[in-house]
Amino acid sequence: MTYQVRLLPADVTFTATEHESVLQAALNAGIAFPNRCQVGACAMCMCRKLSGEISYQLEPMLTEKEQAQGWMFTCQATAKSDLVLSMD
């Protein structure tokens, strides 16, 4: 399955499959997405999910409050629906 991912505020859109991380999909699309470790330790790829569904193979090191606010690690998350993400 392929999903549309929209990045705000730049309003850039790319596609992601359910078999790749959101970060990897962005990098594959040629989008300069902040990242360093790609394992969820550095938090450089962290952004806020405004809408859509994601899943993690391993639970991220985020508090329940951070997750409730929409924060996510794109290096660890896979899309399960179309997504709208904020880089602010």
C-alpha positions in Angstrom: 0.0 0.0 0.0 1.2 3.5 -0.8 0.3 6.7 1.1 0.7 10.4 0.5 2.7 12.3 3.1 2.4 16.1 3.2 5.0 18.2 5.0 4.1 21.6 6.3 4.8 24.5 6.3 6.7 23.9 3.0 3.7 22.0 1.5 5.9 19.3 0.0 4.2 15.9 -0.8 5.8 12.5 -1.2 4.7 8.9 -1.2 5.5 6.3 1.5 4.9 2.6 1.5 3.9 0.7 4.6 7.3 -1.2 4.4 9.6 1.8 4.7 10.0 4.5 7.4 8.6 7.9 6.7 12.1 9.3 6.9 13.4 6.8 4.3 10.5 7.6 2.0 11.3 11.3 2.2 15.0 10.7 1.5 14.1 8.4 -1.4 12.0 11.3 -2.8 15.0 13.7 -2.6 13.6 15.7 0.3 16.2 17.2 2.6 14.7 15.9 5.8 16.7 16.5 9.0 18.2 13.3 10.4 21.4 11.9 11.9 21.2 8.5 13.7 18.1 6.9 12.0 17.4 4.8 15.1 15.3 7.2 17.2 18.1 8.4 19.5 19.0 11.9 18.3 15.5 13.3 17.8 16.6 15.3 14.7 13.8 13.7 12.6 11.1 14.3 15.2 8.1 16.2 13.9 4.4 16.5 14.7 1.7 14.4 13.1 -1.3 16.6 12.4 -3.4 13.8 10.8 -3.1 10.2 9.8 -2.1 6.9 11.3 1.4 5.5 11.9 2.9 2.4 13.5 6.2 1.6 15.1 8.0 -1.7 15.0 9.5 -0.8 18.4 7.9 1.7 20.7 9.7 5.1 20.4 11.3 6.9 23.4 8.5 9.4 23.6 6.3 10.1 26.6 2.6 9.4 26.4 2.0 13.2 26.5 4.4 13.7 23.6 2.7 11.0 21.6 -0.8 12.5 22.5 0.5 15.9 21.1 1.4 14.2 17.8 5.2 14.0 18.2 6.8 11.2 16.2 10.1 9.9 15.1 10.0 9.6 11.3 13.0 7.3 11.3 11.0 4.7 13.2 7.4 5.3 12.0 5.7 3.7 9.0 2.6 5.2 7.4 -0.6 3.3 7.8 -2.7 6.0 6.1 -2.1 9.4 4.3 -0.3 11.7 6.6 0.0 15.4 7.3 3.2 16.3 9.2 4.5 19.6 10.6 8.2 20.4 10.7 7.6 23.5 13.0 
